[in-house]
Amino acid sequence: MSFLHEPVDCQNCKKRFTSVFCRVENDTVDSINDEKVCTPYKKGQVIFHEGARPLGIYCVNRGKIKLVKLGEDGKEQILRLIKPGDLMGYRALLSGDRYSASAVVMEDSGICFIPKELFMGVLQKDGVLSMEIMKLLSDDLRKAETSITHLAQKPVRERLAEALLFIKETYGFEVDGKTIDLKITREELANIVGTATETTIRLLSELKNEGVLQLDGKKIAVLNLAKLVRIANIDD
């Protein structure tokens, strides 16, 4: 039986120590552990929909999630990739707004839901957690500003290389040390870069011919990381 169908103990959750709950008081963790609800999700399921009102926050225990927003033309834009240990839905909850994007499962996942009243209560009592959430919001703003700047100023080839590095930093490599640990379609990659699928396919083919990438269906292997970094035009 998959552990996704079993309760997750917050105190013993390995992902706790890579999340905002890494330094919170044990009493806070116990309170969350007593009331949270853990649910398995299958690939393609929607955890919450754009425009819905938040009823709590979500903590990813296992799996991969994408936050997507639909444009006026119905085209999907991937705003963020979520990994185990990450929170979802906190910005809308804290601001009192509706969700600005939908959360869609990219591979079978386990998600813990923390009700609004519980989360807001522990946030008021635990100064460490409040500070961690403030850091998280600040980091989100920095990333959003960087993304907007790059979208406006960087050529598509550089943005594609940067997107691949971003995915690699989020999910890492498989055991071979070169294959990015995410099965991603060309359309999804284009939706991260902010360009047409046809353009993404062409640029991936160019990078393959240059010996930078190896393509195998939805799998992408990085053969020359240093060159990919240079193409992305970033420091590291």
Phi and psi restraints in degrees (value plus and minus 20) as a CYANA .aco file:
   2 SER   PHI     -87.6   -47.6
   2 SER   PSI     123.2   163.2
   3 PHE   PHI     -88.9   -48.9
   3 PHE   PSI     -32.0     8.0
   4 LEU   PHI     -83.2   -43.2
   4 LEU   PSI     -41.4    -1.4
   5 HIS   PHI    -112.4   -72.4
   5 HIS   PSI     -19.0    21.0
   6 GLU   PHI    -128.0   -88.0
   6 GLU   PSI     131.4   171.4
   7 PRO   PHI     -80.1   -40.1
   7 PRO   PSI     124.7   164.7
   8 VAL   PHI    -125.6   -85.6
   8 VAL   PSI     102.9   142.9
   9 ASP   PHI    -105.6   -65.6
   9 ASP   PSI      95.1   135.1
  10 CYS   PHI     -79.4   -39.4
  10 CYS   PSI     -58.0   -18.0
  11 GLN   PHI     -83.0   -43.0
  11 GLN   PSI     -53.9   -13.9
  12 ASN   PHI    -124.9   -84.9
  12 ASN   PSI     -13.2    26.8
  13 CYS   PHI     -93.1   -53.1
  13 CYS   PSI     100.4   140.4
  14 LYS   PHI     -82.8   -42.8
  14 LYS   PSI     -51.7   -11.7
  15 LYS   PHI     -94.1   -54.1
  15 LYS   PSI     -34.4     5.6
  16 ARG   PHI     -78.1   -38.1
  16 ARG   PSI     -55.9   -15.9
  17 PHE   PHI    -104.6   -64.6
  17 PHE   PSI     -16.2    23.8
  18 THR   PHI    -138.4   -98.4
  18 THR   PSI      -4.0    36.0
  19 SER   PHI    -143.4  -103.4
  19 SER   PSI    -197.1  -157.1
  20 VAL   PHI     -87.5   -47.5
  20 VAL   PSI     -32.8     7.2
  21 PHE   PHI    -110.0   -70.0
  21 PHE   PSI      -9.8    30.2
  22 CYS   PHI     -85.1   -45.1
  22 CYS   PSI     -50.3   -10.3
  23 ARG   PHI    -141.3  -101.3
  23 ARG   PSI      -6.2    33.8
  24 VAL   PHI     -97.9   -57.9
  24 VAL   PSI     142.3   182.3
  25 GLU   PHI     -84.0   -44.0
  25 GLU   PSI     128.7   168.7
  26 ASN   PHI     -81.2   -41.2
  26 ASN   PSI     -53.8   -13.8
  27 ASP   PHI     -82.3   -42.3
  27 ASP   PSI     -58.1   -18.1
  28 THR   PHI     -85.4   -45.4
  28 THR   PSI     -64.0   -24.0
  29 VAL   PHI     -82.8   -42.8
  29 VAL   PSI     -61.0   -21.0
  30 ASP   PHI     -83.2   -43.2
  30 ASP   PSI     -60.5   -20.5
  31 SER   PHI     -82.7   -42.7
  31 SER   PSI     -63.3   -23.3
  32 ILE   PHI     -85.9   -45.9
  32 ILE   PSI     -61.8   -21.8
  33 ASN   PHI     -81.9   -41.9
  33 ASN   PSI     -54.6   -14.6
  34 ASP   PHI     -91.4   -51.4
  34 ASP   PSI     -49.2    -9.2
  35 GLU   PHI    -134.8   -94.8
  35 GLU   PSI     -31.4     8.6
  36 LYS   PHI     -87.9   -47.9
  36 LYS   PSI     140.1   180.1
  37 VAL   PHI    -145.2  -105.2
  37 VAL   PSI     104.1   144.1
  38 CYS   PHI    -123.8   -83.8
  38 CYS   PSI     111.0   151.0
  39 THR   PHI    -154.8  -114.8
  39 THR   PSI     117.0   157.0
  40 PRO   PHI    -102.0   -62.0
  40 PRO   PSI     122.8   162.8
  41 TYR   PHI    -146.9  -106.9
  41 TYR   PSI     122.4   162.4
  42 LYS   PHI    -114.4   -74.4
  42 LYS   PSI     136.8   176.8
  43 LYS   PHI     -73.2   -33.2
  43 LYS   PSI     111.2   151.2
  44 GLY   PHI      75.8   115.8
  44 GLY   PSI     -36.8     3.2
  45 GLN   PHI     -90.9   -50.9
  45 GLN   PSI     130.1   170.1
  46 VAL   PHI    -120.4   -80.4
  46 VAL   PSI     105.8   145.8
  47 ILE   PHI    -101.5   -61.5
  47 ILE   PSI     -64.9   -24.9
  48 PHE   PHI    -168.5  -128.5
  48 PHE   PSI     134.4   174.4
  49 HIS   PHI    -124.3   -84.3
  49 HIS   PSI     124.3   164.3
  50 GLU   PHI     -75.6   -35.6
  50 GLU   PSI     111.7   151.7
  51 GLY   PHI      74.6   114.6
  51 GLY   PSI     -32.6     7.4
  52 ALA   PHI     -99.7   -59.7
  52 ALA   PSI     137.6   177.6
  53 ARG   PHI    -107.8   -67.8
  53 ARG   PSI     116.2   156.2
  54 PRO   PHI     -93.8   -53.8
  54 PRO   PSI     118.5   158.5
  55 LEU   PHI    -132.2   -92.2
  55 LEU   PSI     -21.7    18.3
  56 GLY   PHI     152.0   192.0
  56 GLY   PSI    -185.2  -145.2
  57 ILE   PHI    -140.6  -100.6
  57 ILE   PSI     142.4   182.4
  58 TYR   PHI    -140.6  -100.6
  58 TYR   PSI     115.1   155.1
  59 CYS   PHI    -137.5   -97.5
  59 CYS   PSI     106.7   146.7
  60 VAL   PHI    -103.5   -63.5
  60 VAL   PSI     100.4   140.4
  61 ASN   PHI    -111.7   -71.7
  61 ASN   PSI     -56.6   -16.6
  62 ARG   PHI    -174.6  -134.6
  62 ARG   PSI     126.0   166.0
  63 GLY   PHI      91.4   131.4
  63 GLY   PSI    -190.3  -150.3
  64 LYS   PHI    -156.7  -116.7
  64 LYS   PSI     113.3   153.3
  65 ILE   PHI    -149.1  -109.1
  65 ILE   PSI     129.2   169.2
  66 LYS   PHI    -140.0  -100.0
  66 LYS   PSI     118.4   158.4
  67 LEU   PHI    -116.4   -76.4
  67 LEU   PSI     100.2   140.2
  68 VAL   PHI    -145.5  -105.5
  68 VAL   PSI     126.8   166.8
  69 LYS   PHI    -148.4  -108.4
  69 LYS   PSI     116.6   156.6
  70 LEU   PHI    -111.3   -71.3
  70 LEU   PSI     112.0   152.0
  71 GLY   PHI    -100.6   -60.6
  71 GLY   PSI     157.8   197.8
  72 GLU   PHI     -83.2   -43.2
  72 GLU   PSI     -47.8    -7.8
  73 ASP   PHI    -107.6   -67.6
  73 ASP   PSI     -16.1    23.9
  74 GLY   PHI      65.1   105.1
  74 GLY   PSI     -19.6    20.4
  75 LYS   PHI     -96.9   -56.9
  75 LYS   PSI     118.0   158.0
  76 GLU   PHI    -104.5   -64.5
  76 GLU   PSI     112.9   152.9
  77 GLN   PHI    -135.1   -95.1
  77 GLN   PSI     103.2   143.2
  78 ILE   PHI    -105.9   -65.9
  78 ILE   PSI      95.5   135.5
  79 LEU   PHI    -107.7   -67.7
  79 LEU   PSI     -50.9   -10.9
  80 ARG   PHI    -181.1  -141.1
  80 ARG   PSI     126.8   166.8
  81 LEU   PHI    -128.2   -88.2
  81 LEU   PSI     116.1   156.1
  82 ILE   PHI    -131.1   -91.1
  82 ILE   PSI     117.1   157.1
  83 LYS   PHI    -141.3  -101.3
  83 LYS   PSI     148.0   188.0
  84 PRO   PHI     -75.7   -35.7
  84 PRO   PSI     115.4   155.4
  85 GLY   PHI      79.3   119.3
  85 GLY   PSI     -37.3     2.7
  86 ASP   PHI    -101.2   -61.2
  86 ASP   PSI     133.2   173.2
  87 LEU   PHI    -120.0   -80.0
  87 LEU   PSI     133.4   173.4
  88 MET   PHI    -153.9  -113.9
  88 MET   PSI     125.2   165.2
  89 GLY   PHI      67.2   107.2
  89 GLY   PSI     -16.9    23.1
  90 TYR   PHI     -93.9   -53.9
  90 TYR   PSI     -53.0   -13.0
  91 ARG   PHI     -85.5   -45.5
  91 ARG   PSI     -66.0   -26.0
  92 ALA   PHI     -84.4   -44.4
  92 ALA   PSI     -59.0   -19.0
  93 LEU   PHI     -84.2   -44.2
  93 LEU   PSI     -65.1   -25.1
  94 LEU   PHI     -92.5   -52.5
  94 LEU   PSI     -51.4   -11.4
  95 SER   PHI    -108.4   -68.4
  95 SER   PSI     -35.6     4.4
  96 GLY   PHI      59.9    99.9
  96 GLY   PSI      -7.7    32.3
  97 ASP   PHI    -110.7   -70.7
  97 ASP   PSI     152.3   192.3
  98 ARG   PHI    -100.3   -60.3
  98 ARG   PSI     143.6   183.6
  99 TYR   PHI     -82.0   -42.0
  99 TYR   PSI     113.6   153.6
 100 SER   PHI    -109.6   -69.6
 100 SER   PSI     -26.3    13.7
 101 ALA   PHI    -172.1  -132.1
 101 ALA   PSI     147.1   187.1
 102 SER   PHI    -123.3   -83.3
 102 SER   PSI     129.0   169.0
 103 ALA   PHI    -125.2   -85.2
 103 ALA   PSI      97.8   137.8
 104 VAL   PHI    -140.4  -100.4
 104 VAL   PSI     114.3   154.3
 105 VAL   PHI     -96.4   -56.4
 105 VAL   PSI     107.8   147.8
 106 MET   PHI    -115.4   -75.4
 106 MET   PSI     -46.0    -6.0
 107 GLU   PHI    -170.1  -130.1
 107 GLU   PSI     137.6   177.6
 108 ASP   PHI     -66.7   -26.7
 108 ASP   PSI     111.8   151.8
 109 SER   PHI    -157.0  -117.0
 109 SER   PSI     142.9   182.9
 110 GLY   PHI    -142.1  -102.1
 110 GLY   PSI     102.9   142.9
 111 ILE   PHI    -142.8  -102.8
 111 ILE   PSI     112.4   152.4
 112 CYS   PHI    -121.9   -81.9
 112 CYS   PSI     108.3   148.3
 113 PHE   PHI    -122.6   -82.6
 113 PHE   PSI     109.1   149.1
 114 ILE   PHI    -133.3   -93.3
 114 ILE   PSI      95.6   135.6
 115 PRO   PHI     -78.6   -38.6
 115 PRO   PSI     130.4   170.4
 116 LYS   PHI     -75.1   -35.1
 116 LYS   PSI     -69.1   -29.1
 117 GLU   PHI     -81.5   -41.5
 117 GLU   PSI     -60.6   -20.6
 118 LEU   PHI     -85.8   -45.8
 118 LEU   PSI     -68.4   -28.4
 119 PHE   PHI     -83.3   -43.3
 119 PHE   PSI     -65.7   -25.7
 120 MET   PHI     -84.1   -44.1
 120 MET   PSI     -54.4   -14.4
 121 GLY   PHI     -86.6   -46.6
 121 GLY   PSI     -68.4   -28.4
 122 VAL   PHI     -90.3   -50.3
 122 VAL   PSI     -48.8    -8.8
 123 LEU   PHI     -85.4   -45.4
 123 LEU   PSI     -57.0   -17.0
 124 GLN   PHI     -91.9   -51.9
 124 GLN   PSI     -51.3   -11.3
 125 LYS   PHI    -107.7   -67.7
 125 LYS   PSI     -50.6   -10.6
 126 ASP   PHI    -126.2   -86.2
 126 ASP   PSI      84.2   124.2
 127 GLY   PHI     -83.7   -43.7
 127 GLY   PSI     -53.8   -13.8
 128 VAL   PHI     -85.2   -45.2
 128 VAL   PSI     -64.6   -24.6
 129 LEU   PHI     -83.5   -43.5
 129 LEU   PSI     -60.5   -20.5
 130 SER   PHI     -79.8   -39.8
 130 SER   PSI     -62.4   -22.4
 131 MET   PHI     -86.2   -46.2
 131 MET   PSI     -58.9   -18.9
 132 GLU   PHI     -85.5   -45.5
 132 GLU   PSI     -58.1   -18.1
 133 ILE   PHI     -87.5   -47.5
 133 ILE   PSI     -58.6   -18.6
 134 MET   PHI     -82.2   -42.2
 134 MET   PSI     -61.6   -21.6
 135 LYS   PHI     -83.0   -43.0
 135 LYS   PSI     -60.0   -20.0
 136 LEU   PHI     -83.4   -43.4
 136 LEU   PSI     -65.2   -25.2
 137 LEU   PHI     -84.1   -44.1
 137 LEU   PSI     -60.2   -20.2
 138 SER   PHI     -83.7   -43.7
 138 SER   PSI     -61.7   -21.7
 139 ASP   PHI     -85.7   -45.7
 139 ASP   PSI     -58.9   -18.9
 140 ASP   PHI     -80.4   -40.4
 140 ASP   PSI     -62.4   -22.4
 141 LEU   PHI     -85.1   -45.1
 141 LEU   PSI     -62.5   -22.5
 142 ARG   PHI     -81.4   -41.4
 142 ARG   PSI     -64.9   -24.9
 143 LYS   PHI     -84.9   -44.9
 143 LYS   PSI     -59.0   -19.0
 144 ALA   PHI     -84.5   -44.5
 144 ALA   PSI     -62.2   -22.2
 145 GLU   PHI     -83.7   -43.7
 145 GLU   PSI     -62.4   -22.4
 146 THR   PHI     -83.8   -43.8
 146 THR   PSI     -62.6   -22.6
 147 SER   PHI     -82.9   -42.9
 147 SER   PSI     -63.3   -23.3
 148 ILE   PHI     -83.3   -43.3
 148 ILE   PSI     -62.8   -22.8
 149 THR   PHI     -82.7   -42.7
 149 THR   PSI     -65.7   -25.7
 150 HIS   PHI     -87.4   -47.4
 150 HIS   PSI     -57.0   -17.0
 151 LEU   PHI     -82.7   -42.7
 151 LEU   PSI     -54.9   -14.9
 152 ALA   PHI    -102.9   -62.9
 152 ALA   PSI     -49.5    -9.5
 153 GLN   PHI    -134.3   -94.3
 153 GLN   PSI     -46.8    -6.8
 154 LYS   PHI    -108.2   -68.2
 154 LYS   PSI     122.3   162.3
 155 PRO   PHI     -83.5   -43.5
 155 PRO   PSI     137.2   177.2
 156 VAL   PHI     -80.9   -40.9
 156 VAL   PSI     -57.7   -17.7
 157 ARG   PHI     -80.2   -40.2
 157 ARG   PSI     -62.6   -22.6
 158 GLU   PHI     -87.1   -47.1
 158 GLU   PSI     -59.6   -19.6
 159 ARG   PHI     -85.9   -45.9
 159 ARG   PSI     -57.5   -17.5
 160 LEU   PHI     -84.3   -44.3
 160 LEU   PSI     -65.9   -25.9
 161 ALA   PHI     -81.5   -41.5
 161 ALA   PSI     -61.1   -21.1
 162 GLU   PHI     -85.8   -45.8
 162 GLU   PSI     -58.3   -18.3
 163 ALA   PHI     -83.2   -43.2
 163 ALA   PSI     -61.4   -21.4
 164 LEU   PHI     -84.0   -44.0
 164 LEU   PSI     -59.9   -19.9
 165 LEU   PHI     -86.9   -46.9
 165 LEU   PSI     -57.8   -17.8
 166 PHE   PHI     -82.5   -42.5
 166 PHE   PSI     -63.6   -23.6
 167 ILE   PHI     -84.3   -44.3
 167 ILE   PSI     -61.2   -21.2
 168 LYS   PHI     -82.4   -42.4
 168 LYS   PSI     -62.1   -22.1
 169 GLU   PHI     -87.3   -47.3
 169 GLU   PSI     -52.0   -12.0
 170 THR   PHI     -93.9   -53.9
 170 THR   PSI     -67.0   -27.0
 171 TYR   PHI    -133.2   -93.2
 171 TYR   PSI     -31.0     9.0
 172 GLY   PHI      56.8    96.8
 172 GLY   PSI    -190.9  -150.9
 173 PHE   PHI    -121.2   -81.2
 173 PHE   PSI     139.8   179.8
 174 GLU   PHI     -94.4   -54.4
 174 GLU   PSI    -197.4  -157.4
 175 VAL   PHI     -82.5   -42.5
 175 VAL   PSI     -39.3     0.7
 176 ASP   PHI     -96.5   -56.5
 176 ASP   PSI     -28.7    11.3
 177 GLY   PHI      57.1    97.1
 177 GLY   PSI      -9.4    30.6
 178 LYS   PHI    -162.5  -122.5
 178 LYS   PSI     -42.8    -2.8
 179 THR   PHI    -107.3   -67.3
 179 THR   PSI     102.4   142.4
 180 ILE   PHI     -82.3   -42.3
 180 ILE   PSI     112.8   152.8
 181 ASP   PHI    -102.1   -62.1
 181 ASP   PSI      39.9    79.9
 182 LEU   PHI    -180.7  -140.7
 182 LEU   PSI     106.2   146.2
 183 LYS   PHI    -105.0   -65.0
 183 LYS   PSI      94.7   134.7
 184 ILE   PHI    -151.7  -111.7
 184 ILE   PSI     115.0   155.0
 185 THR   PHI     -97.0   -57.0
 185 THR   PSI     142.1   182.1
 186 ARG   PHI     -83.6   -43.6
 186 ARG   PSI     -55.3   -15.3
 187 GLU   PHI     -86.5   -46.5
 187 GLU   PSI     -62.3   -22.3
 188 GLU   PHI     -83.3   -43.3
 188 GLU   PSI     -61.3   -21.3
 189 LEU   PHI     -83.5   -43.5
 189 LEU   PSI     -61.5   -21.5
 190 ALA   PHI     -82.1   -42.1
 190 ALA   PSI     -55.1   -15.1
 191 ASN   PHI     -93.0   -53.0
 191 ASN   PSI     -39.9     0.1
 192 ILE   PHI    -100.6   -60.6
 192 ILE   PSI     -63.8   -23.8
 193 VAL   PHI     -90.7   -50.7
 193 VAL   PSI     -53.6   -13.6
 194 GLY   PHI      67.0   107.0
 194 GLY   PSI      27.3    67.3
 195 THR   PHI    -167.0  -127.0
 195 THR   PSI     159.8   199.8
 196 ALA   PHI     -96.1   -56.1
 196 ALA   PSI     129.6   169.6
 197 THR   PHI     -79.8   -39.8
 197 THR   PSI     -59.5   -19.5
 198 GLU   PHI     -81.2   -41.2
 198 GLU   PSI     -58.7   -18.7
 199 THR   PHI     -86.8   -46.8
 199 THR   PSI     -60.6   -20.6
 200 THR   PHI     -82.7   -42.7
 200 THR   PSI     -63.8   -23.8
 201 ILE   PHI     -80.8   -40.8
 201 ILE   PSI     -63.7   -23.7
 202 ARG   PHI     -84.2   -44.2
 202 ARG   PSI     -64.9   -24.9
 203 LEU   PHI     -89.2   -49.2
 203 LEU   PSI     -56.1   -16.1
 204 LEU   PHI     -82.7   -42.7
 204 LEU   PSI     -59.9   -19.9
 205 SER   PHI     -83.5   -43.5
 205 SER   PSI     -60.2   -20.2
 206 GLU   PHI     -82.0   -42.0
 206 GLU   PSI     -65.1   -25.1
 207 LEU   PHI     -85.8   -45.8
 207 LEU   PSI     -54.1   -14.1
 208 LYS   PHI     -84.8   -44.8
 208 LYS   PSI     -65.8   -25.8
 209 ASN   PHI     -85.3   -45.3
 209 ASN   PSI     -45.8    -5.8
 210 GLU   PHI    -105.0   -65.0
 210 GLU   PSI     -21.6    18.4
 211 GLY   PHI      60.4   100.4
 211 GLY   PSI      -6.1    33.9
 212 VAL   PHI    -105.1   -65.1
 212 VAL   PSI     -58.8   -18.8
 213 LEU   PHI    -145.4  -105.4
 213 LEU   PSI     138.7   178.7
 214 GLN   PHI    -145.7  -105.7
 214 GLN   PSI     107.6   147.6
 215 LEU   PHI    -130.5   -90.5
 215 LEU   PSI     112.6   152.6
 216 ASP   PHI    -163.8  -123.8
 216 ASP   PSI      66.5   106.5
 217 GLY   PHI      44.5    84.5
 217 GLY   PSI    -145.1  -105.1
 218 LYS   PHI    -105.5   -65.5
 218 LYS   PSI     -20.4    19.6
 219 LYS   PHI    -114.2   -74.2
 219 LYS   PSI     117.8   157.8
 220 ILE   PHI    -147.7  -107.7
 220 ILE   PSI     103.8   143.8
 221 ALA   PHI    -127.4   -87.4
 221 ALA   PSI     119.3   159.3
 222 VAL   PHI    -117.7   -77.7
 222 VAL   PSI      92.1   132.1
 223 LEU   PHI    -111.1   -71.1
 223 LEU   PSI     -46.3    -6.3
 224 ASN   PHI    -156.5  -116.5
 224 ASN   PSI      66.4   106.4
 225 LEU   PHI     -84.5   -44.5
 225 LEU   PSI     -60.8   -20.8
 226 ALA   PHI     -80.9   -40.9
 226 ALA   PSI     -61.5   -21.5
 227 LYS   PHI     -89.4   -49.4
 227 LYS   PSI     -56.9   -16.9
 228 LEU   PHI     -82.7   -42.7
 228 LEU   PSI     -59.2   -19.2
 229 VAL   PHI     -84.2   -44.2
 229 VAL   PSI     -61.8   -21.8
 230 ARG   PHI     -84.2   -44.2
 230 ARG   PSI     -61.3   -21.3
 231 ILE   PHI     -83.9   -43.9
 231 ILE   PSI     -58.8   -18.8
 232 ALA   PHI     -88.0   -48.0
 232 ALA   PSI     -38.5     1.5
 233 ASN   PHI      41.2    81.2
 233 ASN   PSI      26.9    66.9
 234 ILE   PHI    -144.9  -104.9
 234 ILE   PSI     147.0   187.0
 235 ASP   PHI     -94.4   -54.4
 235 ASP   PSI     -56.2   -16.2
